[in-house]
């Protein structure tokens, strides 16, 4: 049987998800706001046609689309629909990769009629019927080709292309930057060699592609030529790094507020370390400022840890290094890497057993209280300057809290 | 603060549209008609649910039609709760709205907004929108420090 890979991409997913529960929004220009209401994180095709882009600040979006309707994001709801879509696809395929909240790759197996085109149409129809979200499905010999096809077939498309001639026609029409993984700098490396379209890349010398784009580029070359070298991962591989952070919504230069964000991000990061049963070997604090500057502080732990008191002692000086006095900071990221399985983490020989026992008892109490009464109910008092953030229950759940996805 | 609302045309009875001349407030968005009520309109009005009936009432006293009602269209929730309006015999009303407007931002409202209805010196019903300090999200979204008290919803 001919093997193929499918790619499913929900059409303007967050907006479609809002429309599932709110018919009023259908046919209207709609923007979903994230980052505490500052930026458009998803827009309907009507709003896109008016020139609004993803990530655009709401004040710029208003100029382009004054009739747009703005909706607050609700990741709990989007996850519900995302997992429903995943279940539908799993009924049609033995192997499905949960790539992101609105994108899946799957092993495509046609029904008794042997038609991949009908398979794409059936999956698209099943998701619309059972979940209510319009999606586009592309099927091809490899995942890179399948994604190119679904990008081309949007919105609400279903298209299977498996013969080489049709593939070449498709590749000849698409600029090389449409391939996921080839953006500005990589495209600039290809351009002097006359590699401008996807077909140019597919027909280029493989060794040249490898020298220009390393092994990642070579994998894309194989994929464009129909060799499936990037397997579908039905289980997410272990994380190499975990991170928490993002936009503040309102930029700040106040050290107490920056410290409060650091502690908030740390408490969220610890939840994630505990969930994956790993300890952090190195921590990085990155602060991004409104004037374009950024500051970084990094520290390696003598012994990997996942405890609040230990990690806070490490990230505090990192923030000091990342801090630019009086500059307005807009984003912060806290990254843990050099992860070690918790069971393999040695004890810190220089720490008194009493201190360790006390800290672990506090951590346990915090976990139990929050499990019973709600996330962040018991938290560090250092987060008090962010009382309004905690008051908004929508901030309790973010896109990064949706687990099992390959991609952010 | 919410300076305008829109209500889907289909939500308003034809008789009410005709009686209050609401046709001039009709706009189209995404191919659907809606009736917009602005506080800065020459004749500011708001729809209200009163005793199970949809009515149209004057929105506040921004133009000074009344000599003793406050010259605004909004009141703080705390002011209502503290009994500031008690002497006027206010009636709690719901203001149906599908979208709210604040500093150019149209945002979705699921049910409506809380309001109070009071009589002026001539006995005409005047509605004030109830507001509260803006949530962080609303403040970032609209740059306003006041937000309407929504029915079973908080932005």
Contacts between the chains, C-beta under 8 A, distances in Angstrom:
chain1	res1	chain2	res2	distance
A	22	B	108	7.2
A	22	B	110	7.7
A	24	B	8	6.8
A	24	B	98	5.9
A	24	B	108	7.7
A	25	B	108	7.1
A	26	B	30	7.9
A	27	B	30	4.4
A	27	B	31	5.6
A	27	B	32	6.9
A	28	B	29	5.7
A	28	B	30	3.3
A	28	B	32	7.2
A	29	B	29	7.7
A	29	B	30	6.4
A	33	B	141	6.2
A	36	B	136	6.2
A	36	B	137	5.6
A	36	B	140	4.9
A	37	B	136	7.9
A	37	B	137	4.5
A	37	B	138	7.0
A	37	B	139	7.8
A	37	B	140	4.0
A	37	B	141	3.4
A	37	B	142	8.0
A	38	B	140	5.1
A	38	B	141	7.5
A	46	B	30	6.3
A	58	B	105	6.7
A	58	B	141	6.4
A	62	B	104	5.0
A	62	B	105	6.5
A	66	B	104	6.5
A	67	B	29	5.3
A	67	B	30	7.9
A	67	B	106	7.1
A	68	B	106	6.6
A	69	B	29	7.7
A	69	B	99	5.8
A	69	B	106	5.1
A	69	B	107	7.0
A	69	B	108	5.7
A	70	B	105	5.9
A	70	B	106	6.6
A	70	B	107	4.9
A	70	B	108	7.3
A	70	B	141	6.7
A	71	B	107	7.3
A	71	B	108	5.0
A	72	B	107	7.9
A	72	B	137	6.3
A	72	B	141	7.8
A	72	B	155	5.7
A	249	B	136	6.8
A	249	B	137	7.9
A	249	B	140	4.6
A	250	B	136	8.0
A	250	B	140	6.0
A	388	B	135	6.7
A	388	B	136	3.7
A	389	B	136	5.9
A	391	B	135	6.9
A	391	B	136	7.3
A	392	B	135	5.7
A	392	B	136	6.0
A	392	B	137	5.5
A	394	B	137	7.0
